[in-house]
Amino acid sequence: MDKSCPVYYASNLIGKRWTILIILELYKGDAKWKRFHELKNKLPQLTPKILSMRLKEMEKEGLLLKKVDSSTVPIKSEYSLTKKGEEFIEIIDHIKQWTIKYNPVRKCTSKNCKHCLM
């Protein structure tokens, strides 16, 4: 596939394991900013090394912002979705609806992933 293809670009960006779930965790809840350890706690099988790599990749691609507070020990890093990252939530919702339609065994009671407790 041609690397200039938009589908190739998108699949390379979001096709990496954990990327979609990290974006979803950044979206969930009322807090705009989430700390590294909060994301790690919500995704217990995700290693800190991979989480760190994915966050750096998504920051580089403009999906999230990182702010660092070096006045505390340990240094506090927080992450938030950018407009580009927030728009990706629509794609996640389409994936959710497609899964519900074609795999009815997968139940979901939350209409909006932002308030999902899972």
N, C-alpha and C positions, 0 to 999 in steps of 0.2 A: 504494500500500500504506500502511496505517495505521502511523505511526511508533511506536505503542505495541505493535505486533506483535513478539513475541520473535524471530521469524525475521528481520524487518527489522533489528532491533537487532544480532543476531549477524552478519548479512551485512555490515552497515555496519562492524562492528568488525573482523572477520577477512577480509572480502572485499578489503581494500586490498592492493595488490601488496606482497609481501615479508613481510607480517605472519606468516603461517604458517611461512615458512622461518626467520624470526628466532626464533620460539618454539621451533622444532625445534633450531636451533643452540644456544640456551640450555639445552635439555634434554640434548643429546649430551655424552658423555664423563663423566668422574668429577668434574670440578670443578663445584662448585655455582655459583660466581661467574665471570662472563666479562667481560673488558674490551672496550671499544668496538672497539679495533683487532683483537681476536680475531674478533669478529663480522664486521667489515668484511673481514678476510682470508678468511673462510670463504664469503663471498658477494661475490666480486670485482666483479660487475656492478652491485651496489647502491652508489649514491653516498653519501658521508658525510652529505649534507643529508637524504636520504630516510631513512637509518638513524636519524639523530638524531630526525627527526619521528616515525617509527614507535615508537621507544623511549619517547618522551614520551607518545604516545597510549596505549601499552600500560601505562605506569606509571599514568597517569590512570585507566585502566579497571581497575586492580588486578591485571593479569596478571603484572607483574614489579615487583621492588624495585630501587632504585638506591642505591648507597652511594658517597660521594665522599670521597676522601682528599686534602685540600688541603694536607697537609704536604709533598707532593712537587711538583716542577716537572718536567714539566707535571702539572697536577692529574689524579689517577687516578680514573676512574669505572668502577664495576663493576656488573653487572646479574645478577639471579637471578630465576627464576620463583617466583611465589607459589603457594599451594595452588591458587588459581583457575587460574593458568597451567599448573600441573602436571596438573590435571584435563583441560585442553584436549588434552593429549597423547593421551588416549583417543580423542578425535575425529579427530586426525591419523592414529591407527592405523586407525580405521574407513575413512578416506579411502584410506589405503594398501591395505587389504584389498579395497575396492571396485575400485580401479584394477587390482590384480592379477587380480581375478576377471573384469573386463570388458575388460581390455586385456592379454592374456597376453604381448604383446611386451615389456611393461615387467617386467623381472625384478628381484627383490630377494632377496638371500641372507641378509639380516639379519632375524631374528625380532623383535628389539627395536631400535628406532631409536636408542636411547641409545648403542649401541656401533657404529653404522653409520659406516663410514669415508668415505662419499660426502659 
